Amino acid sequence: NTVALQPSPDIPGVIKGGTMPEVVIKGLTSSDDPFWLPGVGLIFSESQANRIVKLDEHDQPVTFVGNLPNPLGMAYDAKNGRLISLQTKPGSTGPRVVWPAGKEAIIADNYQGKSFGRPNDIVVDLKGGIYFTDIPPDRTIMPPSVYYIPQGGSPMRVAEGITTPNGLQLSHDEKTLYVNDTGGLNVYAFDVQPDGRLANRRVFATYTGRDVSLPPTAPPVSRADGLVTDDEGRLFALTDSGIEVLSPTGQHLGA
């Protein structure tokens, strides 16, 4: 499919109006969760090709880690210097260490004896603990949830009741966890407790993006997906409006 690139609106302090996006690479089977891995460069998941890809010095894709069971979201564990990737192939779902070579390990593949459904996005705190979202295909077996795994511990279900929890991110002081709802309109905020559990769920902001392919009678959804923060505490979310930008207090700055 061809996507028509649109110039950016002016968002003071973020981007100058009229800036055009640039296509870095095309022709992949899938792509998800790009980020900069220290000492390596730009990497992203190509889930349908069962690999994590990096761009070489010529911006060409090369396999960074292969033979993975449909990897999706991933995050760098700065405390332990390891790359943690969420696997989504049935029978192999859950977070695992995939890099550096020789340190590979399955961190968890079930919650209280039930396999995770389809883990989606992940963030690692400064203590080496892992938050990730799970969107099970069969919600009668496992509910859509957010999990936390303390370093060396067992998974804890720390949030449920969000229609389709997807992208998530910690504030820079790690006192707040933000979670996008792909199947709704909101991004939620939670207070992070000392043991990693969550409290005080609240609507942090309502997105402007709307899935226009839905019937007029259907409840509106934003399809909010990935979520990141910058050094100023602003949030950047992928929605059906493009990239929506929120202030540290949840004000909509532009899209």
Solvent accessible surface area in square Angstrom, and as a share of the most:
residue,aa,sasa,rsa
1,N,201,1.03
2,T,136,0.79
3,V,115,0.66
4,A,77,0.59
5,L,77,0.38
6,Q,123,0.55
7,P,74,0.46
8,S,22,0.14
9,P,62,0.39
10,D,92,0.48
11,I,6,0.03
12,P,110,0.69
13,G,71,0.68
14,V,46,0.26
15,I,64,0.32
16,K,158,0.67
17,G,32,0.31
18,G,47,0.45
19,T,60,0.35
20,M,102,0.45
21,P,65,0.41
22,E,148,0.66
23,V,79,0.45
24,V,81,0.47
25,I,45,0.23
26,K,164,0.70
27,G,82,0.78
28,L,46,0.23
29,T,94,0.54
30,S,33,0.21
31,S,73,0.47
32,D,47,0.24
33,D,39,0.20
34,P,88,0.55
35,F,49,0.20
36,W,178,0.63
37,L,0,0.00
38,P,71,0.45
39,G,87,0.84
40,V,40,0.23
41,G,7,0.07
42,L,54,0.27
43,I,0,0.00
44,F,10,0.04
45,S,0,0.00
46,E,6,0.03
47,S,5,0.04
48,Q,116,0.52
49,A,40,0.31
50,N,60,0.31
51,R,54,0.20
52,I,0,0.00
53,V,0,0.00
54,K,63,0.27
55,L,21,0.10
56,D,36,0.19
57,E,148,0.66
58,H,134,0.60
59,D,76,0.40
60,Q,103,0.46
61,P,44,0.27
62,V,55,0.32
63,T,73,0.42
64,F,42,0.18
65,V,25,0.14
66,G,28,0.27
67,N,154,0.79
68,L,14,0.07
69,P,21,0.13
70,N,31,0.16
71,P,0,0.00
72,L,13,0.07
73,G,0,0.00
74,M,5,0.02
75,A,13,0.10
76,Y,65,0.25
77,D,0,0.00
78,A,66,0.51
79,K,119,0.51
80,N,61,0.31
81,G,28,0.27
82,R,51,0.19
83,L,0,0.00
84,I,0,0.00
85,S,0,0.00
86,L,0,0.00
87,Q,0,0.00
88,T,12,0.07
89,K,105,0.45
90,P,121,0.76
91,G,78,0.75
92,S,36,0.23
93,T,6,0.04
94,G,2,0.02
95,P,0,0.00
96,R,51,0.19
97,V,3,0.02
98,V,6,0.03
99,W,60,0.21
100,P,42,0.27
101,A,89,0.69
102,G,70,0.68
103,K,134,0.57
104,E,99,0.44
105,A,53,0.41
106,I,106,0.54
107,I,47,0.24
108,A,12,0.10
109,D,66,0.34
110,N,59,0.30
111,Y,30,0.12
112,Q,154,0.68
113,G,68,0.65
114,K,106,0.45
115,S,69,0.45
116,F,5,0.02
117,G,17,0.17
118,R,95,0.35
119,P,0,0.00
120,N,19,0.10
121,D,14,0.07
122,I,8,0.04
123,V,16,0.09
124,V,19,0.11
125,D,10,0.05
126,L,127,0.63
127,K,109,0.46
128,G,0,0.00
129,G,0,0.00
130,I,3,0.01
131,Y,1,0.00
132,F,0,0.00
133,T,0,0.00
134,D,0,0.00
135,I,28,0.14
136,P,5,0.03
137,P,116,0.73
138,D,64,0.33
139,R,110,0.40
140,T,130,0.75
141,I,101,0.51
142,M,5,0.02
143,P,41,0.26
144,P,16,0.10
145,S,1,0.00
146,V,1,0.00
147,Y,0,0.00
148,Y,5,0.02
149,I,3,0.01
150,P,42,0.26
151,Q,87,0.39
152,G,88,0.85
153,G,36,0.35
154,S,82,0.53
155,P,26,0.16
156,M,31,0.14
157,R,58,0.21
158,V,20,0.12
159,A,11,0.09
160,E,88,0.40
161,G,63,0.61
162,I,6,0.03
163,T,72,0.42
164,T,20,0.12
165,P,1,0.01
166,N,9,0.04
167,G,0,0.00
168,L,2,0.01
169,Q,37,0.16
170,L,10,0.05
171,S,19,0.12
172,H,107,0.48
173,D,91,0.47
174,E,41,0.18
175,K,138,0.58
176,T,21,0.12
177,L,0,0.00
178,Y,17,0.07
179,V,0,0.00
180,N,0,0.00
181,D,6,0.03
182,T,30,0.17
183,G,25,0.24
184,G,14,0.13
185,L,40,0.20
186,N,32,0.16
187,V,0,0.00
188,Y,25,0.10
189,A,0,0.00
190,F,8,0.03
191,D,44,0.23
192,V,35,0.20
193,Q,62,0.28
194,P,126,0.79
195,D,76,0.40
196,G,2,0.02
197,R,113,0.41
198,L,24,0.12
199,A,40,0.31
200,N,92,0.47
201,R,106,0.39
202,R,87,0.32
203,V,81,0.47
204,F,38,0.16
205,A,10,0.08
206,T,70,0.40
207,Y,1,0.01
208,T,71,0.42
209,G,0,0.00
210,R,89,0.33
211,D,20,0.10
212,V,140,0.80
213,S,93,0.60
214,L,63,0.31
215,P,81,0.51
216,P,141,0.88
217,T,131,0.76
218,A,32,0.25
219,P,105,0.66
220,P,75,0.47
221,V,25,0.15
222,S,0,0.00
223,R,123,0.45
224,A,0,0.00
225,D,59,0.30
226,G,22,0.21
227,L,6,0.03
228,V,83,0.48
229,T,28,0.17
230,D,35,0.18
231,D,129,0.67
232,E,115,0.52
233,G,23,0.23
234,R,41,0.15
235,L,1,0.00
236,F,42,0.17
237,A,1,0.01
238,L,94,0.47
239,T,14,0.08
240,D,53,0.28
241,S,48,0.31
242,G,36,0.35
243,I,96,0.49
244,E,0,0.00
245,V,4,0.02
246,L,1,0.01
247,S,14,0.09
248,P,69,0.44
249,T,105,0.61
250,G,11,0.11
251,Q,110,0.49
252,H,76,0.34
253,L,69,0.34
254,G,16,0.15
255,A,43,0.33
